[in-house]
Amino acid sequence: MTTGGEPVGASKPETLPVLAPCYGLAILRLTLGTLFVWVFFENLGKGLYTPAGYQHLILDYVQRGLAPAIWKDVMRFMAGHTAVFAPLQAAAEISLGALLLAGAATRLVALAAFGFLASLWVSEWGTAWIWELLVPMLVALVLALSAAGRTWGVDARLARRFPHIPIW
């Protein structure tokens, strides 16, 4: 005998609970934020935010990398102005990390992180494993297209207070 198409006494298979997408996005946001903070302290310890350390790194990308010639020209310019660009990169990395961890202005910050990671990805062509920055870059793009800061983040409060502003 069947009821509703199933044999009487048949048990339904156990199903795993489904996590709401907002939690998955928040976990990705926290992971990417942690990556930026971690890299900041790692690079700080290596001396890569000093003018000499930064210049050495950038010129290594220029010499060994496969980036387009125009991008190598940009990197050479940066290597020639390390007193400006080394602290700018340090500030960018720690700020992106802290803002992602806080979930503050997440869409804008994630878009900036995407651009920053894309520039690093192109700079490292031929010197690093291609997926090393491509995956975090794509995570940043997904976060920029979503409302990842509305879960476990400052953006939740901002979205309630200013619902007409689409950056939360």
Beta strands, then each sheet from edge to edge (+ up, - down):
strand 1: 2-3
strand 2: 6-7
sheet 1: 1+ 2-
end
